[in-house]
Amino acid sequence: MRFARDGVLLVLLAAAALLFGARPALAAVQLQPCGRNLTCGQVAVPLDPSGAVPGQVSLYVKRFARTANPTGGTIIALAGGPGQSAVDLLDGFEQDLAPLLANRALVVFDPRGVGRSGDLTCPEPGSRTSPFDWVGQCATALGPRRAFYSTADSVADIDAVRTALGLQQVTLHGVSYGTYTALAYARAHPAQVDHLILDSSIPADGTPLFDLNSMPAMRRVLGAAGLHDLTTLLQRPATRLVLDGHHTRITSEIAGEVAFEALFASDLHPFVRASLPAALHLASGGDISALVRLSEVSFALTLDDPRPVEPILLPQASIARTLSVDVDYLATTCEDQPFPWSAGDTLAVRQAKLQAVEGALEPASFAPFSLETLTGEAAEDQCAAWPEASDAPNRISGPLPAVPTLILSGRDDIRTPLEDAIALAGQLPNAQLLPVPNTGHAVLYADDSGCAKRALAAFIANRPVAQCGAARREPVDPLPPELARLAAVPGLPGAPGRVLRATVLTLRHDVGFMSFPAQQLGFAAGTRAGYMRGSHHGSTQIFKLTGISYVNGVSLSGRLTEKRRNRAATGRLAVKVHGHSYGELSLTKDGKISGLLGGRQFHLSRSARERINSQGGLNQLPFS
């Protein structure tokens, strides 16, 4: 289980008496102005609601309201993760919930252990420390307080914030893991909730081990993106690829991991979703460079940390674990999720029981991927070193609330799939489900059709929720064209005109689209061959191209620079066709290209470049 998959959380009724029983009365909190339409403050809560472990946590609270006295009530918005800062996401919540905020207040607070609510930290692991060993070291360093960051503790904190602000009832809005917390609160305090808005929802009782619930959604998405191509790719023998003098061996295991990671990235990033079909098709036919490019795109777009000092040629999931350690995520996940061992089991026994569960999985449950791909990055493995992780986590059960509930689900969501949303809607007594086409995770943010926001306004006004209209066609990265079939650029007939068109498409597809991954990772592969290195000097970005190729047979080499103010790459490039020098070109800051190809001079305007990209299907891709 990783941060990208957003958590699987379960809580036990046996501890509810401690968590929701008698507690010291909380004093009312007077929030202070901290910006336009904003007030802020702190709500102090006990670290351990039972009082056995002393200490307090100060929850940082922020309230947005357009009027002094909103008449429509208050919405408390809960972020995902676990471990995301709801305070940092306030602007996003404000935009997502805009249809409701004319006469309602919006309240957010950082969960315990996150941001300004007592951020949990542990020293970064050393280069020789495995993530597994680091988890045990971190748990030891945190001491007894590590046991009080479960979802049940967050539920108690929501109630503390509600009470401190003098609110009788609230609307709860959760995104991803926040939906699980919101629903847990509504189960514990149904009388205090007037509406539930669940965006990208987790099942009421959490998800199964190894996120097996995501596999049907993966196969469904792959059905349109190239399931056959992926199956063929995973059956190919290992392929050697040489990039910048580095010999990389792409095994079926690495190929499966890249596709697995890209699928999870695709529900957050439409560009990755658009890139999947072509990359899988090319890789299944032996163009492995396209798979490396897909890995770099999906990894760079989900990378929050500064890029590594050494360029990454082939990002893999294991790299992400060494770059960033999310203590908040572990402290909640390892406390919440049920595991196939007991708290009193030794580490060796825990690992043996986990391996037994892995070995008993039916291959059909994770096909077309391997067991190693499924389990290689799971929190189950890391949580074996977390002392309190066991088969009996805290769990808030009891009847599911009859609170009016709107469930929003993206049809292309992998981590919180539509299949789970359908099941949850059938379990809740008073729920409406809105599947949204061509949308992944975090529906209100990702849906640009307006359907989800219209449904939100209707739901809160107790009107029928209209289903979304017919799905528009999603943009898909086209397969690279064959050089011989390209039309010549007007004004430059014959082979030089075809090479110029291939050059323009390469500059857009393998340079323009890849400039961000190249900056993040220091390196980006071409679709068919070659690579690009990215660096920066002050406000200037520098790209060094070495034989980069999008159209088979046409490659570009040279140096481009891009200043922050201009956003147009400039420089000189050499062009080769089938390995032989064919000419050179210059890019100017106004977007024009000029040069000599096949002995013919040419000048191409920026608008002409845009027409070529549009005709090639590249201007429709959702990435700038």
C-alpha positions, 0 to 999 in steps of 0.5 A: 500500500502506498500513498498513491493508492490512498489508504485502506482503513478499518476501525473497531467498535470495541474501542468506541467506548473509549473514543466516544465515551465520557471526555473532558468538556472542550472549551469553545474556540473563538477563531481569529481573522487570518485573511479575507473571509478567513478565520483561524485557531487551535482546538486542543484535544487529548492525545489519548482519549482514554487518558492512559497516555498523557499529552495533547494535540493542538488541531489547526483549524481554518474557516472560510465564509463569504458572509458574517453569518452563513444561514445554510450551515457548515461544511467540514471538508476532509482530505485524503491520504491519510496524511494530506493537509486539509488546510493546504487544500482549502483553496481547492475545496473552496473551488470544488464546493463553490455551488454550496458556499454562497450561504455556507461556511467551510471548515478544514483542519489538519488531522493530528500528526499532519502539517500544523497539527503536530506533524509526525516526523522520523529521520529519513532512512539512510541509503543502506536502510531498507523501508522495512527496517526504517518502519521499525526504527521510526515506530520505536522513535515515536514511542507510545504516542504512535498508537493514537493516529488511527481513523477512530482518533480522527473521528474523535477530533472531528467531533471535538472541532464541531463542539468547539465551534458550537455547531449542532450539525454539519455537512461532511465532505470527504475525498478519497481516504477522507470519505472513509473518515467522514462515513466513520464519523457519521456511523458514530454520530449520525445525529450530528451529520445532515449530509454526506458528500463522498468523492472517490469513496473507500468502502465502508469497512475498508479495502482488502489486502494488497488493494485487490479491489482495484484489479477489476477497475484496472482490467476494465480500463485496460480493456480500452487502453490495450489489455491484449498489448499488456498481456503480450508485453508481459510474455516477452523475453527480457529486452536490453536497452542502452540509454546514455551508455547505461545498459538497462534490462527490461524484464517482464517483472519490470514491465509489469511494475511500470504498467501497474504504477502508470495505471495508478498514476492515470487516475490522477493525471489525464496525460498518463491515461492518454499515454497508456495505449500507445506506450503499451502497444509500442512496447508489446512490439519491442519498442521498449523505449516507449515503456521507459518514457511512460514510466518517467511520465507517471513517476515525475507527475506523482513526485512531490520531492525535488528531483534526485541529484543523479538522473533516473533512467528507469523510475520504479516504485522502490525509488519512491519509497527512498525519496519520501517517508510519509509517517502520517500515512504509516501511523494511520494505515498500520493502526487501521488495517487488519493484518493476518497476524496478532499483535503478540506475534514476533516479526518472523511469525508475522512475515511467515503469516503474510507470506502464507496469505500471499501464496494462497491468492488465486492468480486470476485475482491479480491477472495479468500482473504477477504476484510480485508486482501486486505485493512488492510495494504493499503496506502489509509488508512494511506494517509487519514492523509496526508494533500495534499492527494486528488482526484486531484494529480499532473499528467503528462499526454499527449500522450505516447511517441513513444520512442523505449521501451523494457518492461521486465516482470517476469511471476511470478511477483505479484507487477508489474504483466505481465497483466499490462506489456501486457496492457502497451506494447499495449498502447506505440507506439514503444514497445517490450515486453519480458515475462521471465518465472520462474522470479519474480520482477526486471527481469534483476537481477532475471533472471539467464537464460540470456534471458533478458540480450540478449534481452537488447543487441539486443534492444539497437542495434536495432535488433529483440528481441528474446523471451525466450525459453521454461520455465525450471521447477522451484524448488518446496519444496517437501512435507515432506515424511512419515517415514514408506516410507523412505529408510534406509540409507546405512549401517544402515538398518531398522528403525534406518536407516529410522530415520537417513534419516529423521534426515538429512532431518530435519537438512537441511529443518527446521534447515539449511534453517531456520537459517537466519529467526531464526537469524532475528526473534529470532524464527523459527517454524518447518514444522510439529512441534516444534521450533528453537530459534536463537541468537548470541554471537560475531561471533558464532550463537547459535540455540536451537532446541525444538522438531523440526520436518520435518518428522512426528513423528521424532523430534530433540532437543538440541543446535547447534553452528555455527561459522562465519568462518566454516559455519557448525553447530556443537553440540549434539541433542536428537532424539525422535520418536513418543514422545519416546527417540530414540537416540542422535547424534553429528555434527562436524565442517567437516559436519559429523554426528555420534551417536546412533539411536535405539541402533545402532551406525552410522557414516555419512560423509558430502557427504553422507548427501548431497546425502540424501538431494539431493534424498529428493529434498532439494538441488535443493531449491534456498536458501543457 
